[in-house]
Amino acid sequence: MTPADWRALIEAYLDGRLSAEAFMRRFIEGWTSGAPLPRAVVDLQVAVELFEARVRAAGEDGATDDDDLRQAARRAAAMLSDEPGVSPHTFDRVRAREEMRRFQIRVSRLAGVGCALAAIWLGLSLLQIYFVSEYIHLTLGWGAWPSAVIGFFLAFVPIVGNVLAFLGATQEGWPVWLAALVFFAAPAATLISGWSRWRRRG
């Protein structure tokens, strides 16, 4: 039953179109239907239970005073009249637009961070390929093309590629701290950052 149905039932009792006993039976049927109950109906249920107990105690031929039930019904009717009839399925356009805007901002931020990480990773990969190839070329005395081909594959081998690129960079004159920062610290930082963001989204 909806709040409007409860209000109509209570008004029918208050107007005399339903007896107190009939109202009690209809109220119990609505109460046990499993539908959500307004606060006013929950409060009225106590009075209905008390009236039902007096009816049972009086027996079939006994007259039962329903003054308390009628007063409780008036209070419930007033409370139901004050409650706004808002449908739970109403589509809130303003809230939907706000949620969509927040979602778009979040996606754009994630996309920006992802593009930055991808650019850093690409740059590191190119540097690593170059210095691994140079290290092989200078150390083993191989030609440019064989060194480039072997260097391309070795550059992507974990740890091995980083170490060879570090050696190649220092061989080319890079400071040790800078080579270590570029080929050890920076890859580790990008991996950790990407992993933490993936875990938060998951």
MIDOSE-1310 file (N, C-alpha, C; in nm, 2 decimals, decimal comma, always signed):
residues 202
mtpa	+0,08/-0,12/+0,00/+0,00/+0,00/+0,00/+0,09/+0,13/+0,00; +0,04/+0,22/-0,08/+0,11/+0,35/-0,08/+0,07/+0,44/+0,03; +0,14/+0,55/+0,06/+0,09/+0,65/+0,16/-0,05/+0,70/+0,13; -0,08/+0,71/+0,00/-0,22/+0,76/-0,04/-0,32/+0,65/+0,00
dwra	-0,29/+0,52/-0,02/-0,38/+0,42/+0,01/-0,41/+0,41/+0,16; -0,30/+0,43/+0,24/-0,32/+0,43/+0,39/-0,40/+0,55/+0,43; -0,38/+0,67/+0,37/-0,46/+0,78/+0,40/-0,60/+0,76/+0,37; -0,63/+0,70/+0,25/-0,77/+0,68/+0,22/-0,84/+0,58/+0,31
liea	-0,76/+0,48/+0,36/-0,82/+0,38/+0,45/-0,85/+0,45/+0,59; -0,76/+0,53/+0,63/-0,78/+0,60/+0,76/-0,90/+0,69/+0,75; -0,91/+0,77/+0,64/-1,02/+0,86/+0,63/-1,15/+0,79/+0,61; -1,15/+0,68/+0,55/-1,28/+0,60/+0,54/-1,32/+0,56/+0,68
yldg	-1,23/+0,53/+0,77/-1,27/+0,49/+0,91/-1,32/+0,62/+0,98; -1,24/+0,73/+0,97/-1,28/+0,85/+1,04/-1,41/+0,91/+0,99; -1,45/+0,89/+0,86/-1,57/+0,94/+0,81/-1,69/+0,85/+0,84; -1,66/+0,73/+0,90/-1,77/+0,64/+0,93/-1,81/+0,54/+0,82
rlsa	-1,73/+0,54/+0,71/-1,76/+0,45/+0,60/-1,71/+0,31/+0,63; -1,62/+0,30/+0,73/-1,57/+0,17/+0,78/-1,59/+0,17/+0,93; -1,63/+0,05/+0,98/-1,64/+0,03/+1,12/-1,50/+0,02/+1,18; -1,49/+0,03/+1,31/-1,36/+0,01/+1,37/-1,30/-0,13/+1,35
eafm	-1,39/-0,23/+1,36/-1,34/-0,37/+1,34/-1,30/-0,39/+1,19; -1,38/-0,33/+1,10/-1,34/-0,35/+0,95/-1,21/-0,27/+0,93; -1,19/-0,16/+0,99/-1,07/-0,08/+0,97/-0,95/-0,16/+1,03; -0,97/-0,22/+1,14/-0,87/-0,30/+1,20/-0,82/-0,42/+1,11
rrfi	-0,92/-0,49/+1,05/-0,89/-0,60/+0,96/-0,81/-0,55/+0,84; -0,86/-0,44/+0,78/-0,80/-0,39/+0,66/-0,66/-0,34/+0,69; -0,64/-0,28/+0,81/-0,51/-0,23/+0,85/-0,41/-0,34/+0,87; -0,46/-0,45/+0,93/-0,37/-0,57/+0,95/-0,33/-0,63/+0,81
egwt	-0,42/-0,63/+0,72/-0,39/-0,69/+0,59/-0,28/-0,60/+0,52; -0,30/-0,47/+0,53/-0,20/-0,38/+0,47/-0,07/-0,39/+0,54; -0,07/-0,41/+0,67/+0,05/-0,42/+0,75/+0,13/-0,54/+0,71; +0,07/-0,65/+0,68/+0,14/-0,78/+0,66/+0,16/-0,80/+0,51
sgap	+0,14/-0,69/+0,42/+0,16/-0,71/+0,28/+0,31/-0,70/+0,24; +0,39/-0,65/+0,33/+0,53/-0,65/+0,30/+0,58/-0,52/+0,24; +0,49/-0,43/+0,21/+0,52/-0,30/+0,14/+0,59/-0,21/+0,24; +0,67/-0,11/+0,20/+0,73/-0,01/+0,29/+0,62/+0,07/+0,37
lpra	+0,64/+0,09/+0,49/+0,54/+0,16/+0,58/+0,58/+0,30/+0,61; +0,49/+0,39/+0,60/+0,51/+0,53/+0,64/+0,53/+0,53/+0,80; +0,59/+0,64/+0,85/+0,61/+0,65/+0,99/+0,48/+0,66/+1,06; +0,38/+0,73/+1,01/+0,25/+0,75/+1,07/+0,18/+0,62/+1,09
vvdl	+0,20/+0,53/+0,99/+0,13/+0,40/+1,00/+0,20/+0,31/+1,10; +0,33/+0,32/+1,11/+0,40/+0,25/+1,22/+0,36/+0,29/+1,36; +0,34/+0,42/+1,38/+0,29/+0,47/+1,51/+0,15/+0,42/+1,53; +0,06/+0,42/+1,43/-0,08/+0,38/+1,44/-0,09/+0,23/+1,48
qvav	+0,01/+0,15/+1,44/+0,00/+0,01/+1,46/-0,02/-0,03/+1,60; +0,04/+0,05/+1,69/+0,03/+0,02/+1,84/-0,11/+0,03/+1,88; -0,18/+0,14/+1,84/-0,32/+0,16/+1,87/-0,41/+0,05/+1,82; -0,38/+0,01/+1,69/-0,46/-0,10/+1,63/-0,44/-0,23/+1,71
elfe	-0,32/-0,26/+1,75/-0,30/-0,38/+1,83/-0,37/-0,38/+1,96; -0,37/-0,26/+2,03/-0,45/-0,25/+2,16/-0,60/-0,27/+2,13; -0,65/-0,21/+2,02/-0,79/-0,23/+1,99/-0,82/-0,37/+1,96; -0,74/-0,44/+1,89/-0,76/-0,58/+1,86/-0,76/-0,67/+1,98
arvr	-0,67/-0,63/+2,08/-0,67/-0,71/+2,20/-0,80/-0,69/+2,28; -0,86/-0,56/+2,28/-0,98/-0,54/+2,35/-1,10/-0,61/+2,28; -1,09/-0,61/+2,15/-1,20/-0,68/+2,08/-1,20/-0,83/+2,11; -1,09/-0,89/+2,12/-1,08/-1,04/+2,15/-1,12/-1,06/+2,30
aage	-1,08/-0,97/+2,38/-1,12/-0,98/+2,52/-1,27/-0,97/+2,54; -1,34/-0,88/+2,46/-1,48/-0,85/+2,48/-1,56/-0,97/+2,42; -1,51/-1,05/+2,33/-1,59/-1,16/+2,27/-1,67/-1,11/+2,15; -1,75/-1,20/+2,09/-1,82/-1,17/+1,97/-1,93/-1,07/+2,00
dgat	-2,00/-1,07/+2,11/-2,12/-0,99/+2,14/-2,08/-0,86/+2,22; -1,95/-0,85/+2,25/-1,92/-0,73/+2,34/-1,89/-0,61/+2,25; -1,93/-0,49/+2,31/-1,91/-0,36/+2,25/-1,77/-0,31/+2,29; -1,69/-0,26/+2,20/-1,56/-0,22/+2,23/-1,54/-0,07/+2,19
dddd	-1,49/+0,00/+2,29/-1,47/+0,15/+2,28/-1,35/+0,17/+2,18; -1,37/+0,25/+2,08/-1,27/+0,28/+1,98/-1,22/+0,42/+1,99; -1,24/+0,49/+2,10/-1,20/+0,63/+2,11/-1,05/+0,65/+2,09; -0,97/+0,56/+2,16/-0,83/+0,57/+2,15/-0,78/+0,54/+2,01
lrqa	-0,84/+0,45/+1,95/-0,81/+0,41/+1,81/-0,84/+0,53/+1,71; -0,95/+0,60/+1,74/-0,99/+0,71/+1,65/-0,90/+0,83/+1,67; -0,85/+0,85/+1,79/-0,76/+0,96/+1,81/-0,63/+0,93/+1,74; -0,58/+0,81/+1,76/-0,46/+0,77/+1,69/-0,47/+0,78/+1,54
arra	-0,59/+0,74/+1,49/-0,61/+0,75/+1,34/-0,61/+0,90/+1,30; -0,66/+0,99/+1,38/-0,66/+1,13/+1,34/-0,51/+1,18/+1,33; -0,43/+1,14/+1,43/-0,29/+1,18/+1,43/-0,22/+1,13/+1,31; -0,25/+1,00/+1,28/-0,18/+0,94/+1,16/-0,22/+1,01/+1,03
aaml	-0,35/+1,04/+1,02/-0,40/+1,11/+0,90/-0,33/+1,24/+0,88; -0,32/+1,32/+0,99/-0,25/+1,45/+0,98/-0,10/+1,43/+0,94; -0,04/+1,33/+1,00/+0,10/+1,31/+0,96/+0,12/+1,27/+0,82; +0,02/+1,18/+0,77/+0,03/+1,14/+0,63/+0,00/+1,26/+0,53
sdep	-0,08/+1,35/+0,58/-0,11/+1,47/+0,49/+0,01/+1,56/+0,48; +0,10/+1,56/+0,59/+0,21/+1,65/+0,58/+0,33/+1,59/+0,51; +0,33/+1,46/+0,49/+0,44/+1,39/+0,42/+0,43/+1,42/+0,27; +0,54/+1,46/+0,20/+0,53/+1,48/+0,06/+0,53/+1,35/-0,02
gvsp	+0,45/+1,34/-0,12/+0,44/+1,22/-0,20/+0,55/+1,21/-0,31; +0,67/+1,17/-0,27/+0,78/+1,16/-0,36/+0,79/+1,01/-0,41; +0,80/+0,99/-0,54/+0,81/+0,86/-0,59/+0,96/+0,82/-0,58; +0,99/+0,70/-0,53/+1,13/+0,65/-0,52/+1,20/+0,63/-0,65
htfd	+1,11/+0,63/-0,76/+1,17/+0,60/-0,89/+1,18/+0,73/-0,97; +1,17/+0,85/-0,91/+1,18/+0,97/-0,98/+1,32/+0,99/-1,03; +1,34/+1,03/-1,15/+1,47/+1,05/-1,21/+1,52/+1,19/-1,18; +1,62/+1,20/-1,10/+1,68/+1,33/-1,06/+1,78/+1,38/-1,17
rvra	+1,73/+1,47/-1,26/+1,81/+1,51/-1,37/+1,93/+1,59/-1,32; +1,91/+1,68/-1,23/+2,02/+1,76/-1,18/+2,13/+1,68/-1,12; +2,09/+1,58/-1,03/+2,19/+1,49/-0,97/+2,26/+1,41/-1,08; +2,19/+1,36/-1,18/+2,25/+1,28/-1,28/+2,35/+1,36/-1,36
reem	+2,32/+1,49/-1,39/+2,42/+1,57/-1,46/+2,54/+1,60/-1,38; +2,52/+1,62/-1,25/+2,63/+1,64/-1,16/+2,72/+1,52/-1,15; +2,66/+1,40/-1,14/+2,74/+1,28/-1,13/+2,81/+1,25/-1,26; +2,75/+1,28/-1,37/+2,82/+1,27/-1,50/+2,93/+1,36/-1,52
rrfq	+2,92/+1,49/-1,47/+3,03/+1,58/-1,47/+3,15/+1,53/-1,39; +3,12/+1,48/-1,27/+3,22/+1,43/-1,18/+3,29/+1,31/-1,25; +3,22/+1,23/-1,31/+3,27/+1,11/-1,38/+3,37/+1,15/-1,49; +3,32/+1,26/-1,57/+3,40/+1,30/-1,68/+3,53/+1,36/-1,63
irvs	+3,53/+1,44/-1,52/+3,65/+1,50/-1,47/+3,74/+1,39/-1,42; +3,69/+1,29/-1,35/+3,78/+1,19/-1,30/+3,84/+1,11/-1,42; +3,76/+1,08/-1,52/+3,81/+1,01/-1,64/+3,92/+1,09/-1,71; +3,90/+1,22/-1,72/+4,00/+1,30/-1,79/+4,13/+1,31/-1,71
rlag	+4,12/+1,32/-1,58/+4,24/+1,32/-1,49/+4,31/+1,19/-1,51; +4,24/+1,07/-1,50/+4,30/+0,94/-1,52/+4,37/+0,93/-1,65; +4,30/+0,98/-1,75/+4,36/+0,97/-1,89/+4,48/+1,06/-1,90; +4,48/+1,18/-1,84/+4,60/+1,26/-1,84/+4,72/+1,20/-1,77
vgca	+4,69/+1,14/-1,65/+4,80/+1,07/-1,58/+4,85/+0,95/-1,66; +4,76/+0,88/-1,72/+4,80/+0,76/-1,80/+4,88/+0,80/-1,92; +4,85/+0,91/-1,99/+4,93/+0,96/-2,10/+5,07/+1,00/-2,06; +5,07/+1,07/-1,94/+5,20/+1,11/-1,89/+5,29/+0,99/-1,86
laai	+5,23/+0,89/-1,79/+5,31/+0,77/-1,76/+5,36/+0,70/-1,88; +5,27/+0,70/-1,98/+5,30/+0,63/-2,11/+5,42/+0,70/-2,18; +5,41/+0,84/-2,18/+5,52/+0,92/-2,24/+5,65/+0,90/-2,17; +5,65/+0,89/-2,04/+5,77/+0,87/-1,96/+5,83/+0,73/-1,99
wlgl	+5,74/+0,63/-1,99/+5,78/+0,50/-2,02/+5,84/+0,48/-2,16; +5,78/+0,55/-2,26/+5,83/+0,54/-2,40/+5,97/+0,61/-2,40; +5,98/+0,72/-2,34/+6,11/+0,79/-2,34/+6,22/+0,70/-2,27; +6,19/+0,64/-2,16/+6,28/+0,55/-2,09/+6,32/+0,43/-2,18
sllq	+6,22/+0,38/-2,25/+6,24/+0,26/-2,33/+6,34/+0,30/-2,45; +6,32/+0,41/-2,51/+6,41/+0,45/-2,62/+6,55/+0,48/-2,57; +6,56/+0,54/-2,46/+6,70/+0,56/-2,40/+6,76/+0,43/-2,37; +6,68/+0,34/-2,31/+6,74/+0,21/-2,27/+6,79/+0,13/-2,40
iyfv	+6,71/+0,13/-2,50/+6,74/+0,07/-2,63/+6,87/+0,13/-2,68; +6,88/+0,26/-2,68/+7,00/+0,32/-2,74/+7,12/+0,29/-2,67; +7,12/+0,30/-2,53/+7,24/+0,28/-2,45/+7,28/+0,13/-2,44; +7,18/+0,04/-2,45/+7,22/-0,10/-2,45/+7,29/-0,13/-2,58
seyi	+7,23/-0,08/-2,69/+7,29/-0,10/-2,82/+7,43/-0,04/-2,83; +7,45/+0,08/-2,77/+7,58/+0,14/-2,77/+7,68/+0,06/-2,69; +7,64/+0,01/-2,58/+7,72/-0,07/-2,49/+7,77/-0,19/-2,56; +7,68/-0,26/-2,63/+7,72/-0,38/-2,71/+7,81/-0,35/-2,82
hltl	+7,78/-0,23/-2,89/+7,87/-0,19/-3,00/+8,01/-0,16/-2,96; +8,02/-0,09/-2,85/+8,16/-0,05/-2,80/+8,23/-0,16/-2,73; +8,16/-0,24/-2,65/+8,22/-0,34/-2,58/+8,26/-0,46/-2,66; +8,17/-0,51/-2,75/+8,20/-0,63/-2,83/+8,25/-0,60/-2,96
gwga	+8,24/-0,47/-3,00/+8,30/-0,43/-3,13/+8,21/-0,48/-3,25; +8,08/-0,50/-3,22/+7,99/-0,54/-3,33/+7,95/-0,42/-3,41; +7,90/-0,45/-3,53/+7,85/-0,34/-3,62/+7,73/-0,28/-3,56; +7,69/-0,17/-3,62/+7,58/-0,09/-3,57/+7,44/-0,17/-3,58
wpsa	+7,42/-0,23/-3,70/+7,29/-0,30/-3,71/+7,28/-0,42/-3,62; +7,38/-0,51/-3,61/+7,37/-0,62/-3,51/+7,35/-0,57/-3,37; +7,43/-0,47/-3,34/+7,42/-0,41/-3,20/+7,28/-0,36/-3,17; +7,22/-0,29/-3,27/+7,08/-0,24/-3,25/+6,98/-0,34/-3,24
vigf	+6,99/-0,45/-3,32/+6,89/-0,56/-3,31/+6,90/-0,63/-3,18; +7,02/-0,67/-3,14/+7,04/-0,74/-3,01/+7,01/-0,65/-2,89; +7,04/-0,52/-2,91/+7,01/-0,42/-2,80/+6,87/-0,40/-2,78; +6,79/-0,41/-2,90/+6,65/-0,39/-2,89/+6,58/-0,49/-2,80
flaf	+6,62/-0,62/-2,82/+6,56/-0,73/-2,74/+6,62/-0,73/-2,60; +6,75/-0,70/-2,58/+6,80/-0,71/-2,44/+6,75/-0,59/-2,36; +6,71/-0,48/-2,42/+6,67/-0,36/-2,35/+6,54/-0,39/-2,27; +6,46/-0,49/-2,32/+6,33/-0,52/-2,25/+6,34/-0,64/-2,16
vpiv	+6,46/-0,69/-2,14/+6,48/-0,80/-2,04/+6,49/-0,73/-1,90; +6,40/-0,77/-1,81/+6,41/-0,70/-1,68/+6,54/-0,72/-1,61; +6,59/-0,61/-1,55/+6,71/-0,60/-1,48/+6,83/-0,60/-1,58; +6,84/-0,70/-1,66/+6,95/-0,70/-1,76/+6,95/-0,58/-1,85
gnvl	+6,84/-0,54/-1,90/+6,83/-0,42/-1,98/+6,87/-0,30/-1,90; +6,82/-0,29/-1,78/+6,85/-0,17/-1,70/+7,00/-0,16/-1,67; +7,06/-0,27/-1,63/+7,21/-0,27/-1,60/+7,29/-0,24/-1,73; +7,26/-0,30/-1,84/+7,33/-0,27/-1,96/+7,31/-0,12/-2,00
aflg	+7,19/-0,07/-1,99/+7,17/+0,07/-2,02/+7,25/+0,16/-1,93; +7,25/+0,13/-1,80/+7,33/+0,20/-1,70/+7,48/+0,21/-1,74; +7,53/+0,09/-1,77/+7,67/+0,08/-1,81/+7,70/+0,16/-1,94; +7,60/+0,15/-2,03/+7,62/+0,22/-2,16/+7,62/+0,37/-2,14
atqe	+7,53/+0,42/-2,05/+7,52/+0,56/-2,02/+7,64/+0,62/-1,95; +7,69/+0,54/-1,85/+7,81/+0,59/-1,79/+7,93/+0,58/-1,88; +7,93/+0,49/-1,97/+8,04/+0,48/-2,07/+8,04/+0,60/-2,17; +7,92/+0,65/-2,19/+7,90/+0,77/-2,28/+7,93/+0,90/-2,20
gwpv	+7,96/+0,89/-2,07/+7,99/+1,01/-2,00/+7,89/+1,06/-1,91; +7,78/+0,99/-1,89/+7,67/+1,03/-1,79/+7,73/+1,02/-1,65; +7,69/+1,11/-1,56/+7,72/+1,09/-1,42/+7,65/+0,96/-1,37; +7,72/+0,89/-1,27/+7,66/+0,77/-1,22/+7,53/+0,79/-1,16
wlaa	+7,51/+0,90/-1,08/+7,38/+0,92/-1,01/+7,27/+0,95/-1,11; +7,30/+1,02/-1,23/+7,20/+1,04/-1,33/+7,16/+0,91/-1,40; +7,26/+0,83/-1,43/+7,23/+0,71/-1,50/+7,15/+0,61/-1,41; +7,18/+0,61/-1,28/+7,11/+0,53/-1,19/+6,96/+0,58/-1,17
lvff	+6,95/+0,71/-1,17/+6,81/+0,77/-1,15/+6,73/+0,74/-1,27; +6,78/+0,75/-1,39/+6,71/+0,73/-1,52/+6,67/+0,58/-1,54; +6,77/+0,49/-1,52/+6,75/+0,35/-1,55/+6,72/+0,26/-1,44; +6,72/+0,31/-1,32/+6,67/+0,22/-1,20/+6,56/+0,29/-1,13
aapa	+6,58/+0,41/-1,08/+6,47/+0,48/-1,00/+6,35/+0,51/-1,08; +6,37/+0,57/-1,20/+6,25/+0,61/-1,28/+6,16/+0,50/-1,32; +6,22/+0,39/-1,38/+6,13/+0,27/-1,41/+6,06/+0,22/-1,29; +6,13/+0,21/-1,17/+6,06/+0,16/-1,05/+5,95/+0,25/-1,01
atli	+5,97/+0,38/-1,02/+5,87/+0,47/-0,98/+5,74/+0,46/-1,07; +5,76/+0,45/-1,20/+5,65/+0,44/-1,29/+5,57/+0,31/-1,27; +5,65/+0,20/-1,25/+5,58/+0,07/-1,22/+5,50/+0,08/-1,09; +5,56/+0,14/-0,99/+5,48/+0,14/-0,86/+5,36/+0,23/-0,87
sgws	+5,38/+0,35/-0,94/+5,26/+0,44/-0,96/+5,15/+0,37/-1,04; +5,19/+0,31/-1,15/+5,08/+0,24/-1,23/+5,02/+0,13/-1,15; +5,09/+0,05/-1,07/+5,04/-0,06/-0,99/+4,94/-0,01/-0,88; +4,98/+0,10/-0,82/+4,89/+0,16/-0,71/+4,77/+0,21/-0,77
rwrr	+4,77/+0,28/-0,88/+4,65/+0,33/-0,94/+4,56/+0,22/-0,99; +4,62/+0,11/-1,04/+4,54/-0,01/-1,09/+4,47/-0,07/-0,97; +4,54/-0,08/-0,85/+4,48/-0,14/-0,73/+4,36/-0,06/-0,68; +4,38/+0,08/-0,69/+4,27/+0,17/-0,64/+4,15/+0,15/-0,73
rg	+4,17/+0,14/-0,86/+4,05/+0,13/-0,95/+3,99/-0,01/-0,93; +4,07/-0,11/-0,90/+4,01/-0,25/-0,88/+3,95/-0,26/-0,75
